[in-house]
């Protein structure tokens, strides 16, 4: 991976190649399962490499492009806050945040907040598309980060992951 890619991937945290489970998280056949929660995600096309990302259930990036996507569910110790407050938690660490838009949509029969931001991390300009929803006593968040001006090039992949999202009964 080139240094330029590392700085964008660094937006989401330190990445390591996957080797087995992460934080007790299993991801098989598009289904994420961990203690207390199980959910299905839509399919990503080839080219997205799966990586470990602390604080997230699953994450991917496209090498040499600076595009990264992550998904997480928090089912314990989350506040029953409004969706806009939960979205702001995802923006911690970013500076010069500028909201482009936010809108409500329905995901898996629940209201979800989709937000587009321009921001900087360590002075590096990025674009973020964030989606947050609450279902079955859990908060689910989807984060897509791209280099500034390149969000649209892989936005359909985020939409595919979200479109396939279904909370399932945890075993």
N, C-alpha and C positions, 0 to 999 in steps of 0.2 A: 504494500500500500504506500502511496506517495504521501509526503508530509502535508500537502494541500488537502488531501482527503481526510487525514487525521484530525485536522482542526475542525472540520464539519462534524465528523463522527464524535469528536470530543464534546460537541453540544449535548449529546445524550449521555455522556459518561465514558468511562474507560471500557473498552471492548476487548473481549478475549474469544478466541474460537471455541465453539461449543464442544464439550466432551461430556456427554451424559446430561443429567438433570441439573437444574440451577435453582437454588433455594427451595428444593422440594417440588419444583415445577416440572410437569411432564407435558410434552407437546408431541402428539401422535395423530396422524390423519386429520390435521387441522383442528384438533381439540386440545385445549389447554386445561390441565387439571392440577390443582394443588389443594392443600387443606382447606376445606370449606367452600370451594367453588370449582365449577367446571363450565367451560364455555367453548363454543365453536367459532372459528374465524373463516372468512373467505380465503380464496386461494391467491397467492402472489405468482406472477409469471416467473420464468427462469431469469436469472441474473441477480436476484436478491439473495445475499448470503446471510445465513442465520448467525447471530453472534450472542454472546453473553453480555448482558447489560445490567449492572447492579440496580436494583430498585424496579425492575421491569420483569414481567413474566416471559415475554418473547420480544425479540428485536432482530431487525435485518438492516443491511445496508447494501448499496450498489457500489462496488469498488471503483475507484477512479472518478466518481461523480459527485460525492458529497451528499448524496441522498440517504436518509435513514428513517426508519419507521419503527415504532415500538408500541406495545400494548401491555397494559397492566390492570389488574383487579385488586382493589383493597377492600377487604370485607371485615376487618377488625380495626378498631381504633380510628375509624374515620368519623369525621364530624358530619352531622346531618345538615350540611351547608347547601345553599343554592348552587346551581350549576356554574354561575359566573364566578363565585368564590373558589370553587374547586378548580376551575380553569386557571385562575390566578396562581394557584399553587404550582401548576405546571410551568409557569413563567419565571419562577425563582431562578436567579442566576443570570438572567438575560437583562441587558440594559437597553436604553433608548427604544423601549417597546412602543410600537405604534399599531393600534388596532385598525385593520383594514375593514373587517366586517365581523359580525357574529349573527347567527341565526339559529332558530330552533328547528329541529327536524325530528322525525320519529325513527327510532332504531329499536328493533326487537320489541315493538309495542310500548316503548317508553319514550318520553321526551328527552332529547339530547341537545346539547349546545355545541355547535360547530363554530370555531373562531379562527380567523386568519390574522396573523401578526407579522410585522416586520420587526426585527430586533437585532441586537448585537450580543455576541458572546466573546469576551476578551477582545473586543474591537472588531471582530469579524462579522460582517452583515449576513444575516440568514433570514429565511422565511419559514414560518411555522403554520401548520394547519393542525388544530387541536380539536378533539371531539370528546366530550364527557357526558356520561349518563349514569343514572342510579337505577339498579334493579336488584331485587331479592337481597336487600340489605348490603349490597356491594356498590362500590363506585368503580366504573370501568372507564379507562382513559386510553385514547389513541393519539399518538403524537407522530407527525410527519415533519421532518426538517429538511430543507433544501438550501443550496446556495441562493443568494438573492437573485431574483429574476428568473429562477428555474423551477419554481414550484409546480407549474402546470405540466411539466414534462413527465411526472410520475404520479400526479394526483389521482389518476384513474386507479392506480394500484391501491392507494389508501381506501378509495371508495369501494373497491372489490372486497377488501378485508372487512370493512364495516358492513357492507351489504350481506355478507355471509355470517355476521355475528348472531349468535343465539346463546343465551344463558341456558344451561342444562342443569338437571338435578345432580348435585354433587353426590358421589358414592361414599 
